[in-house]
Amino acid sequence: MLGPCLVAALALLPLQGKAGSGAPSDSKTSDPAKAQAESAKLALAELRAAFAKGKSDERIAALAKHATLQDPEVIAALARGLKDEDSKVVSAALDALRYNPHAAALDALLSTFERDKRVAKDAELAQRLVKAIGQHQSPAAVEKLAAAGLDGDGAVADARILAIANVRSARSVELLIELSRGAADEKVAPRAEAIRLALARLVGEDLGTSRQRWQSWWNERRKGLTVQAQAPLLPKELQRRWDMFWGLPSDPGRAKPRGERGNDPEGRAG
Protein backbone atom coordinates (compact mmCIF):
# COMPACT_ATOMS: atom_id res chain seq x y z
CA MET A 1 0.00 0.00 0.00
CA LEU A 2 1.07 3.64 0.01
CA GLY A 3 3.95 4.62 2.23
CA PRO A 4 3.14 6.66 5.34
CA CYS A 5 5.00 9.69 3.97
CA LEU A 6 2.78 9.89 0.88
CA VAL A 7 -0.42 9.47 2.88
CA ALA A 8 0.73 12.07 5.42
CA ALA A 9 1.55 14.52 2.65
CA LEU A 10 -1.88 14.09 1.08
CA ALA A 11 -3.57 14.42 4.47
CA LEU A 12 -2.09 17.89 4.89
CA LEU A 13 -3.83 19.08 1.72
CA PRO A 14 -7.08 20.96 2.47
CA LEU A 15 -10.37 19.55 1.23
CA GLN A 16 -11.50 23.03 0.38
CA GLY A 17 -9.43 25.84 -0.99
CA LYS A 18 -7.51 26.89 -4.06
CA ALA A 19 -7.00 24.47 -6.89
CA GLY A 20 -3.74 22.59 -6.66
CA SER A 21 -1.42 21.64 -9.45
CA GLY A 22 1.54 19.43 -10.03
CA ALA A 23 3.09 22.04 -12.33
CA PRO A 24 5.53 24.68 -11.07
CA SER A 25 4.01 28.14 -10.78
CA ASP A 26 4.80 30.52 -13.60
CA SER A 27 5.26 34.05 -12.33
CA LYS A 28 4.89 35.32 -15.89
CA THR A 29 1.35 33.95 -16.20
CA SER A 30 -1.02 36.65 -14.99
CA ASP A 31 -4.25 35.03 -16.17
CA PRO A 32 -5.41 32.46 -13.54
CA ALA A 33 -7.69 30.72 -16.04
CA LYS A 34 -4.84 30.35 -18.51
CA ALA A 35 -2.52 29.09 -15.81
CA GLN A 36 -5.13 26.56 -14.73
CA ALA A 37 -5.58 25.36 -18.30
CA GLU A 38 -1.83 24.97 -18.73
CA SER A 39 -1.58 23.03 -15.48
CA ALA A 40 -4.44 20.76 -16.55
CA LYS A 41 -2.83 20.17 -19.95
CA LEU A 42 0.46 19.18 -18.33
CA ALA A 43 -1.27 16.98 -15.76
CA LEU A 44 -3.27 15.16 -18.43
CA ALA A 45 -0.15 14.52 -20.49
CA GLU A 46 1.74 13.13 -17.50
CA LEU A 47 -1.14 11.01 -16.25
CA ARG A 48 -1.88 9.57 -19.69
CA ALA A 49 1.78 8.76 -20.24
CA ALA A 50 2.03 7.11 -16.83
CA PHE A 51 -0.98 4.89 -17.48
CA ALA A 52 0.01 4.13 -21.07
CA LYS A 53 3.62 3.16 -20.52
CA GLY A 54 4.56 3.76 -16.90
CA LYS A 55 5.14 1.19 -14.19
CA SER A 56 3.12 1.15 -11.00
CA ASP A 57 5.51 3.48 -9.16
CA GLU A 58 5.28 6.02 -11.98
CA ARG A 59 1.50 5.87 -11.93
CA ILE A 60 1.43 6.34 -8.18
CA ALA A 61 3.78 9.33 -8.46
CA ALA A 62 1.65 10.94 -11.17
CA LEU A 63 -1.53 10.43 -9.14
CA ALA A 64 0.00 12.06 -6.07
CA LYS A 65 1.52 14.92 -8.06
CA HIS A 66 -1.77 16.01 -9.60
CA ALA A 67 -4.13 14.94 -6.83
CA THR A 68 -5.64 18.33 -6.03
CA LEU A 69 -6.00 19.87 -9.49
CA GLN A 70 -9.69 20.72 -9.81
CA ASP A 71 -10.31 20.00 -13.47
CA PRO A 72 -12.92 17.45 -14.63
CA GLU A 73 -10.64 15.94 -17.28
CA VAL A 74 -7.79 15.59 -14.82
CA ILE A 75 -10.12 14.00 -12.28
CA ALA A 76 -11.27 11.53 -14.93
CA ALA A 77 -7.60 10.68 -15.51
CA LEU A 78 -7.06 10.26 -11.76
CA ALA A 79 -10.11 8.00 -11.59
CA ARG A 80 -8.53 5.75 -14.21
CA GLY A 81 -6.33 4.50 -11.41
CA LEU A 82 -9.37 2.97 -9.71
CA LYS A 83 -9.46 0.32 -12.45
CA ASP A 84 -5.74 -0.49 -12.34
CA GLU A 85 -4.65 -4.10 -11.89
CA ASP A 86 -2.21 -3.12 -9.13
CA SER A 87 -3.99 -2.55 -5.82
CA LYS A 88 -1.27 -0.06 -4.82
CA VAL A 89 -2.24 2.12 -7.76
CA VAL A 90 -5.92 1.80 -6.82
CA SER A 91 -5.03 2.95 -3.31
CA ALA A 92 -3.15 5.94 -4.69
CA ALA A 93 -6.13 6.88 -6.87
CA LEU A 94 -8.47 6.62 -3.88
CA ASP A 95 -6.21 8.92 -1.86
CA ALA A 96 -5.95 11.40 -4.74
CA LEU A 97 -9.73 11.59 -5.09
CA ARG A 98 -10.18 11.70 -1.33
CA TYR A 99 -8.44 15.05 -1.04
CA ASN A 100 -9.67 16.61 -4.28
CA PRO A 101 -12.59 18.92 -3.45
CA HIS A 102 -14.17 18.91 -6.92
CA ALA A 103 -17.62 17.30 -7.14
CA ALA A 104 -16.37 15.02 -9.91
CA ALA A 105 -13.94 13.41 -7.47
CA LEU A 106 -16.77 12.42 -5.14
CA ASP A 107 -18.84 11.22 -8.10
CA ALA A 108 -16.00 8.89 -9.15
CA LEU A 109 -15.70 7.54 -5.61
CA LEU A 110 -19.45 6.94 -5.30
CA SER A 111 -19.55 5.23 -8.67
CA THR A 112 -16.83 2.86 -7.48
CA PHE A 113 -18.69 2.30 -4.19
CA GLU A 114 -21.90 1.38 -5.98
CA ARG A 115 -20.56 -0.59 -8.94
CA ASP A 116 -17.02 -1.89 -8.45
CA LYS A 117 -17.25 -5.41 -7.02
CA ARG A 118 -13.49 -5.86 -7.10
CA VAL A 119 -12.92 -3.01 -4.65
CA ALA A 120 -15.87 -4.12 -2.53
CA LYS A 121 -14.33 -7.59 -2.12
CA ASP A 122 -10.97 -6.21 -0.99
CA ALA A 123 -11.49 -5.16 2.64
CA GLU A 124 -8.49 -2.83 2.72
CA LEU A 125 -9.45 -1.06 -0.50
CA ALA A 126 -13.10 -0.91 0.53
CA GLN A 127 -12.21 0.73 3.83
CA ARG A 128 -9.97 3.24 2.06
CA LEU A 129 -12.81 3.99 -0.37
CA VAL A 130 -15.27 4.67 2.44
CA LYS A 131 -12.79 6.99 4.15
CA ALA A 132 -12.33 8.85 0.88
CA ILE A 133 -16.08 9.31 0.52
CA GLY A 134 -16.42 10.39 4.15
CA GLN A 135 -13.65 12.95 3.73
CA HIS A 136 -15.90 14.90 1.36
CA GLN A 137 -18.50 15.37 4.11
CA SER A 138 -21.40 15.04 1.69
CA PRO A 139 -24.90 14.63 3.19
CA ALA A 140 -26.06 12.83 0.04
CA ALA A 141 -23.11 10.45 0.17
CA VAL A 142 -23.70 9.37 3.76
CA GLU A 143 -27.24 8.35 2.82
CA LYS A 144 -25.67 5.87 0.41
CA LEU A 145 -23.17 4.69 3.00
CA ALA A 146 -25.96 4.13 5.51
CA ALA A 147 -27.96 2.19 2.94
CA ALA A 148 -25.22 -0.46 2.98
CA GLY A 149 -26.21 -1.30 6.55
CA LEU A 150 -23.97 -3.17 8.98
CA ASP A 151 -23.23 -6.11 6.71
CA GLY A 152 -19.88 -7.14 5.29
CA ASP A 153 -16.36 -6.89 6.65
CA GLY A 154 -16.32 -5.45 10.16
CA ALA A 155 -13.63 -2.84 9.53
CA VAL A 156 -15.47 -1.62 6.44
CA ALA A 157 -18.77 -1.41 8.34
CA ASP A 158 -17.02 0.58 11.09
CA ALA A 159 -15.61 2.88 8.42
CA ARG A 160 -19.09 3.54 7.06
CA ILE A 161 -20.28 4.40 10.56
CA LEU A 162 -17.45 6.86 11.17
CA ALA A 163 -17.82 8.37 7.71
CA ILE A 164 -21.46 9.12 8.52
CA ALA A 165 -20.29 10.86 11.70
CA ASN A 166 -18.03 13.12 9.65
CA VAL A 167 -21.13 14.97 8.42
CA ARG A 168 -22.24 17.10 11.33
CA SER A 169 -26.02 17.03 11.14
CA ALA A 170 -29.02 15.71 13.02
CA ARG A 171 -29.66 13.47 10.02
CA SER A 172 -26.34 11.72 10.62
CA VAL A 173 -27.42 10.97 14.18
CA GLU A 174 -30.75 9.67 12.90
CA LEU A 175 -29.01 7.41 10.36
CA LEU A 176 -26.85 5.87 13.08
CA ILE A 177 -29.87 5.24 15.29
CA GLU A 178 -31.70 3.69 12.35
CA LEU A 179 -28.75 1.43 11.61
CA SER A 180 -28.67 0.16 15.19
CA ARG A 181 -32.44 -0.20 15.42
CA GLY A 182 -32.90 -2.03 12.14
CA ALA A 183 -30.33 -4.79 12.63
CA ALA A 184 -30.22 -7.95 14.71
CA ASP A 185 -28.32 -7.98 18.01
CA GLU A 186 -25.55 -10.13 16.57
CA LYS A 187 -24.90 -7.50 13.90
CA VAL A 188 -25.09 -4.49 16.19
CA ALA A 189 -22.91 -5.78 19.03
CA PRO A 190 -19.64 -5.94 17.01
CA ARG A 191 -20.26 -2.42 15.72
CA ALA A 192 -21.25 -0.93 19.08
CA GLU A 193 -17.91 0.72 19.80
CA ALA A 194 -17.86 2.40 16.39
CA ILE A 195 -21.43 3.66 16.86
CA ARG A 196 -20.51 4.87 20.35
CA LEU A 197 -17.60 6.87 18.92
CA ALA A 198 -19.68 8.22 16.03
CA LEU A 199 -22.48 9.41 18.30
CA ALA A 200 -20.05 10.97 20.77
CA ARG A 201 -18.39 12.86 17.94
CA LEU A 202 -21.74 14.20 16.74
CA VAL A 203 -23.54 15.02 19.99
CA GLY A 204 -20.68 15.54 22.45
CA GLU A 205 -21.92 12.91 24.87
CA ASP A 206 -20.64 9.40 25.48
CA LEU A 207 -23.75 7.23 25.24
CA GLY A 208 -21.92 3.95 25.75
CA THR A 209 -22.55 0.80 23.76
CA SER A 210 -26.14 -0.05 24.68
CA ARG A 211 -28.51 0.45 21.78
CA GLN A 212 -31.39 0.65 24.23
CA ARG A 213 -29.68 3.70 25.70
CA TRP A 214 -29.08 5.16 22.23
CA GLN A 215 -32.75 4.73 21.40
CA SER A 216 -33.94 6.25 24.69
CA TRP A 217 -31.62 9.21 24.21
CA TRP A 218 -32.88 9.66 20.66
CA ASN A 219 -36.53 9.49 21.71
CA GLU A 220 -35.90 12.24 24.25
CA ARG A 221 -33.76 14.52 22.07
CA ARG A 222 -34.84 13.98 18.47
CA LYS A 223 -37.23 16.92 18.38
CA GLY A 224 -35.25 20.07 17.87
CA LEU A 225 -31.88 18.29 17.97
CA THR A 226 -29.09 20.55 16.77
CA VAL A 227 -25.62 19.25 16.01
CA GLN A 228 -23.02 21.92 16.61
CA ALA A 229 -20.84 22.86 13.65
CA GLN A 230 -17.75 22.65 15.86
CA ALA A 231 -16.86 19.08 16.81
CA PRO A 232 -16.73 18.58 20.59
CA LEU A 233 -13.76 17.58 22.67
CA LEU A 234 -13.85 13.87 23.41
CA PRO A 235 -12.45 11.77 26.24
CA LYS A 236 -8.83 10.92 25.49
CA GLU A 237 -9.36 7.35 24.28
CA LEU A 238 -12.29 8.24 22.02
CA GLN A 239 -10.37 11.19 20.59
CA ARG A 240 -7.37 8.95 19.95
CA ARG A 241 -9.52 6.44 18.08
CA TRP A 242 -11.14 9.15 15.97
CA ASP A 243 -7.82 10.73 15.07
CA MET A 244 -6.26 7.37 14.30
CA PHE A 245 -9.08 6.44 11.94
CA TRP A 246 -8.82 9.68 9.97
CA GLY A 247 -5.03 9.79 10.04
CA LEU A 248 -4.96 12.98 12.07
CA PRO A 249 -1.96 13.98 14.20
CA SER A 250 -2.31 13.08 17.84
CA ASP A 251 -2.97 16.08 20.05
CA PRO A 252 -3.55 15.15 23.70
CA GLY A 253 -4.62 18.73 24.40
CA ARG A 254 -7.77 18.18 22.32
CA ALA A 255 -9.09 15.46 24.60
CA LYS A 256 -11.30 16.24 27.58
CA PRO A 257 -9.68 15.90 30.99
CA ARG A 258 -11.42 13.23 33.04
CA GLY A 259 -12.98 15.78 35.36
CA GLU A 260 -14.78 17.48 32.46
CA ARG A 261 -16.31 14.38 30.89
CA GLY A 262 -19.19 13.78 33.25
CA ASN A 263 -20.03 10.28 34.35
CA ASP A 264 -18.92 7.44 32.12
CA PRO A 265 -21.92 5.54 30.78
CA GLU A 266 -22.90 2.44 32.66
CA GLY A 267 -24.12 0.55 29.62
CA ARG A 268 -21.19 -1.24 27.98
CA ALA A 269 -22.82 -4.14 26.23
CA GLY A 270 -25.71 -4.92 23.95
N, C-alpha and C positions, 0 to 999 in steps of 0.2 A: 504493500500500500504506500501512500505518500509518506515521505519523511516528515518528522515533526517540524523541521524548519520551514518547509513549504507550507504546511497547514497553518503554522503560527503566523507566517507572513500574510497569508490570505485572510486570516482572522482579524488582522489589524486594519484591513480595508473596510471603510464604512459601507453600510448597506444603502445609505442615501447620501447623495452629495454630487460633486462634479464628476463628469464622465472621465474614466481612466483611459490610459492608452499604453501600449507597449512601446510606442515610438518615442524617441527623444523629442523634447520640446524644441520648436524652431522659433527663436526670438524674432525672426524676420517675418513670420506669418502673423499678420494683425487681424485677419478675419477668422473668428472662432469656428464658423461653419466650414470654412475651407480647411482649417487645420484638422477638424474632426473628420472630414472626408478623406484627407490624406492619411490620417492615422488608421481609418477603417480600411482603406485600400492596402496599406502595408500589412495590417493584421490579416486580412483575407489572403493575401499572397503567401504569408508565412504559414498560416494555418493549413491552407490547401496543399502547400508543398510538404508540410510535415505529415499530413495524412496520406498524401500520394506516394511519397518515397521515404519518409522518415521512419526511424525505429521508434520503439515505445518511448524511450527517454526524450527523444526530440519532440514527439507529440505532447508529452507531459509538459515540457518546457514551453512550448508554444501556447498551450492552454493556460498555463500560469501567467505568462507574459501579457496576454491580451484579455485576462479574465474580467476586467471591469469596464471594458469599452462598450458603451451603450449604443450599439448599432445593431439593428435587426439582422442584417446579413452576417455580421461577425458572430452574433449569438447563435445563429443557425449553424455556423461553422464550429463554434464551441460545442454545440449539442451533438455534432457528428461523433464526438468522442464517447457519447453514451452508448453507441452501437459497436464500439471497438471490441475486438476479440480479447484484448488484454485487459483484465480487470483493473490493473493499475491505471490505465488510461481512462477507463470508465470513472474511477474514483477521482481522477484529476478533473474530468469534465463536470462531475457533480459538484466539486468544490468551486470550480470556476463559476458555474451557474448559481451556486449558493450565494455568492457575494456580489453578483451583478444585479443592480437594482431595477433593470429594465423589465417591463411586464413580460416580454418575450422569454426571458430567462425562466420565470416562474411557469409560464405556459409549457416550456420544454420539460421542466421537471414534473409537472402534473401529468403530462402526456405519458411520460415514462412510468409514473406511479400507476396510472390506470391501464396501461397497455403492455408494458414490457415484462413478460413472464420470467425472462432470464434474470433480470435484476431482482424481481420479487423472490426468486428462489435462492438467491445468495444473501444470507442474513446480514453480512457485513455491508454489502452494497445497499441493501434495502434500508438498513438503519441510516447510512450516510445520506441516502435519498430523502428520507423523512426529515432529517436534520436540515437539509438544504431547503426543503419546502417550508419548514417551520421558521427558518431564518428570515423569510420574506414577510412574516407576520401578516398574512392575508386572511381575513375573515372567511372569504369564500373557500380558500384552500383547506382550512381546518374543518370545514363541514365535510369535505371529502375524506380527510384523515379519520374523522370520527365515524364515518360510514363504514370504514373497514373493521370496526368493532375491536374486540380484544383477542381475536383469533391470531393464529400464526406464531412465529418465533417470538419468544418472550421479550428479548431485547428490542425487537422491532416494534412490538406492541407498546412497550414502555416509551420508546421514542415518539410514537404517535401521541401518546398522552402528554408528554412534555412539550411537544410541538404545539399542541392545542393551547397549553398554558402560556405559550409565548405571545399569544394574542390577548391583550388585556381588555376583556369585555365580559359582561354578565353572560353573554351567550356561550363563551368558553366554559364558564362554570357550569352552566346548564348542560352542555354537551358531556362534560365529565360525569355529572350526576346521572345523566341518561345512560352512559356507558356502563356505570356500575349497577344501575337498577335493572338494565335489560339483559344482563348476563347471569349465568348460573354461578353459584358460590365457588365452584372449582375453577372457574375462569377469572373471577374477580380477585380471589385471595392472592394469587401470585403477582397481581398487578397493584396490590393495595398500597405498597410503599411509593410507587410511581404516582398514583392518584393522590396520595397524601401530600407529596411534594408539589404536585401541580396545583392542588387547591390552596396550599399554603402560599405559593408564589402569587396566586391570583387575589386571594382575599386577606392575606396577612395574618392568618390564624391557623395554627396546627390542629387539624381536626382528627388526627390519628388515622388508624387503618380500619375502622369499623364503618361499613357502608350504612349501617343503621344510623350511626351518628351523622354521617354525611347527609343522609336523606332528611333527618330531623332538622339539621341546621338549614338545609335548603328550604324546607317547608316553612320555617320561621322567617327566613331572610329573602326569599325569592322576590317578593313584591318590593319594588323600589331599590333592588340591589344595585349598587354602583361600585364598579371596580376602578380603583384609583389608577391614573395614568402612570404614576411613579411606582415601580415595584417596591414592595416592602422589604425591610431587613428581615432576614430569617435566622433562626437558631443556627449555630455554627455548622453542625453536621448537615442540615438541610441545605444551607448555602453552599457548602463544599460540594455536595452532590449536584446541585444545579450548575455550578460553575464548571465542574468536571465534565458534565454532559455536553455543555455548549463550548467547551474548550476555552473558557475564560480564565484569566490569571487569578490566582488565589489571592484574596485580600481579606485577612482575618478581621480587619476593622469594619467590614461590611456586615458581619454577623452580629446578631443581637447578643449582648451579654446575658447570662442566665437570669439575672435578676429582672430583666426587662421582658422576658418571654411570656410571663404568666404561667399558669399551671400547665404542666405537660398533660396531654390527653390520657385518660385512663384506658380508652379502648385501643388495643394493639392488635387485635385479631378479628378475622371475619370481615 
